[in-house]
Amino acid sequence: MRAVAVILLFMSSITAGAETAETIFINGNIYTVNENQPSAQAIAVKNDRIIFVGANADGESFRVGKTHIVDLAGKTVMPGFTDSHCHIFGIGEREMTLNLEGTNTREDFLAKVKERVAQTERDKWITGRGWIETFWKPPQSPTRADLDKIAPDNPVFLTRADGHAAVGNSAALKTAAVTRETANPFGGEILKNPRTGEPTGMLLDNAMDLVAKNIPPPSEAEREQALLLAIKRETELGWSEIQNAGSELSDQEIIRRAYATGKVKLRMVNAAYGPGEAANELLKKGATLNAFDHRFTQRTIKVIFDGALGSRGAALLAPYSDKPDSSGFLTQKPEELRPMFEEALRRGIQVETHAIGDRANRTILDLYEHAFNAVPPEKRKVLVGGASSGEPGVAELRHPKAGDVRWRVEHAQILSEQDIPRFAKLGVIASMQPSHAISDLFFAPARLGMERLAGAYAWNSLIKSGAIICGGSDAPVERGEPMIEFYAAVTRCPLPEHGLPVGAPSGVELRSKEDSPQREGWHPEQAVSREQALKMFTINAAYAAFEEADKASIEVGKLADFSVLSTDIMKIPAPEILKTRCEMTVIGGEVVYENR
């Protein structure tokens, strides 16, 4: 009897000492993005980390009576998707202000504005975002005269989808005293009627600030509401992490306060706008890593270096094909960026820079290279470590491996042939948004001409040169849906609602082949494989944030972040990708969204 008791005690100690799972996900079609174990059926999770990946039967050894079992019923599981470039407050504000997304005609656009005018008190501002004239006939931007007819008594300021242009009515321009005599600010342009010299109402890039600074800012409560609305939307779409492409100090306070409540599950890597107060504060106080239980990191300065292609603000090496008197413009003076870049290297701060035109891309690569030469590896630092919980995260400094600074170029849309290999050579990451290609390529031939399109949205050329591409959406510029981004990356074809017949709205004859929705100049050879696309939104995105050892593949020891999909996007016909739904978003082993 005593012997039996000893055996039972021994067996009990083995069971107690064995690792047991809090949750086991079974019956999944799992893509791990781990080359050593590319697929699996089951995942076991404990304390927000993965403790087992493999077959259903083998996962049983991690199961005890209190283990929660989630039956995936054959659904497809990916490592949690990361949006490497979005604007989180803008996503929420799009839902709270006049949302002009999807206004496919000028009449549609004006009708929506007129409806809002009828609901708004006299003299109150009307603001909104999301319009784009690409599919209007003719594809011409709205004017202040258009708005004056429907809103004579309210200042109106409506931002183009890309965020680099806006149209205002006469009442809005009057608040900034914008007249025919007003000079263009540096890095911006006031569009004027070539015949009369009067402002048309269209303001590009830094010229937008002339009016925007006079708009009453949203309250702190409204900003917080926008943030929480956006976070909810992101998790419902299947994003487990977003990399927020720019914030001011006031934004950062709201973000940190939201995370301090413990209710925000979405992971965020936040960038501070620079040059300016936010970047100065980051350089002075240093980075925050893995705060709020690995939910929040801030280690990056975001620079905006030129405008957008659609509004002809992107800085080009040669004039626009459809506006020979303009080559776009830089929005920052290169000589003023050099000291900040060098200090960032010494302080272990990452830099990411918005650059769309080929001149902007070449110049920023030159500036990065100059900084790398001015501050050699032994004088640089890279931040590692961080708090497992709480705020702020504690960052440690170490000397980096040569070239391992992981600075980024955001968008990298138009590149000259000689600059493509420079990304890999310098160790610079191209942070690109596939949906830009399938929307911009309707007007890009008109802006650039056929020859320059060879270096436009050149994903495959960059990959073949050895560069790393991380994928994002640039929401609210684009819709911000992971399935649209994945589809765009692997097909380089327009969305069905944009599958226009042979004459594009730009007036350029695009001549499609009968068996393909792609047009001349769209360069189908630049589309990537599904495996490459999956990496862009998982492990490459993690690498771009120094997180690849902790996230973005499904393997033991990593954070248990998954996106569960209704279909197998690695195998289904490409058009079916757009019909795929997010069934579940799992962050740290917790189901934070489920499609019921």
Summary of the structure (lengths in Angstrom):
residues: 596
radius of gyration: 25.3
end to end distance: 53.6
largest distance: 106.2
contacts: 2122
relative contact order: 0.13
helix: 35%
strand: 23%
